[in-house]
Amino acid sequence: METEASAARAALPRLEEGRVDEALLRAANLLRERRALVLEINRADVAAGSSRLDPGALDRLRLDDERLEATAAGLEATAALAPMEREVRAWRLPNGLEVSERRVPIGVVGANFEARPNVAVDIASQILKSGNAAVLRTGGAALRTVTVLVDEVLRPALVEAGLPPQAVGLVRSPDREGARILVSLPAVLPLVILRGSGETTAALAREAATHGVRTLAHAEGGGVLYIGAAADPAKAEALVAASLDRLGVCNRLNLLLVDRAADVELGPVLERLGIVVRTPERIGHEWANDSEYISSVTVLDVGSLDEAVALANRETSGLAAAIVTEDEAAAQRFLESYRGTAAFWNATTRFTDGFALTGSPETGINVDRVPGPRGPVTYRDLYLRQYRVVGDGTQHR
């Protein structure tokens, strides 16, 4: 792993913005040209995982023409976006020093992600666009598909653009020890993006902290939908359905809060969708990660907007919450009171996604409650702050 990271670091000086954009466009073309190969390898991964993965995990693992085209379109969209603005602001001090605040590359960024192979391309594209190099690691279920994406799409595209292929490294062993090593090399991998489910990702974040490695961790998800007292019944039904169009994703409806004053009946909608109502002791339990009860939501009656916001803030991951209401004052109070990464009014939390909100595929959704990038993380967030100071030799303290 240190070899992969060192090779990626050696590629850093050559990651020119224009060439990176060219590489992303070439990767989109190669993905389309080599679609049959990628899908063949992915079918083998899906077949191998069918006996041990739950339906949600298999859905994330599976690629098809539509998903590959969406991934290619994401590469093209990223290439078309403006480069990161390196200078934030500049000023002159009374003593004549010229000071500027700048964004500079981190170096090599690691990424550990679940068996969702298109994420390899999304993360790599954002890391490269930010001027950084990448070392990717995925679990055994998706390793063959990710390997073909790196070796037959990303690396050849870098070469065609005149860039070193080592700018995207890959951990080629399915051994879980690889994840632990990935978060234990601060000298070469100072930042690691963690995407996964629950305790495994949380444990990796704790391991990273003991080594001085910073992480952007996406361990927990689950969207909240609050049906307010003044909700339009048709909108409420439509948003429940739109929030459950895919069950194995982190931003789908997890906790449904219904105001006792709301004139809605959502039981038939959930029944039509094949969704089972659950009331577990832990309200924020994420059903998308529950292989046995994935087709579930938690439904609770609440007495007020304040109670709904308190539950969303206290009992859930803080990924996203939405209110359905025709009362603008209530909506504004909800939006101001919710402390999670994304707040919605009459819109589904399924839009908590980097590409949907910003036009950039995300590296993940960070739900930390500390300063730093939160919500969908894209290339715009992958930098270090640096102050540059220019004097004339006469200034002193």
Secondary structure, 3 states (H helix, E strand, C coil): CHHHHHHHHHCHHHCCHHHHHHHHHHHHHHHHHCHHHHHHHHHHHHHHHCCCCCHHHHHHHCCCHHHHHHHHHHHHHHHHCCCCCCEEEEEECCCCCEEEEEEECCCEEEEEECCCCHHHHHHHHHHHHCCCEEEEEECHHHHHHHHHHHHHHHHHHHHHCCCCHHHEEECCCCCCHHHHHHCCCCCCCCEEEEECCHHHHHHHHHHHHHHCCEEEEECCCCEEEEECCCCCHHHHHHHHHHCCCCCCCCCCEEEEEEECCCCCCCHHHHHHHCCEEECCCCCCCCHHHCCCCCCEEEEEEECCHHHHHHHHHHHCCCCEEEEECCCHHHHHHHHHHCCCCEEEECCCHHHCCHHHHHCCCCCEEECCCCCCCCEEECHHHCCEEEEEEECCCCCCC
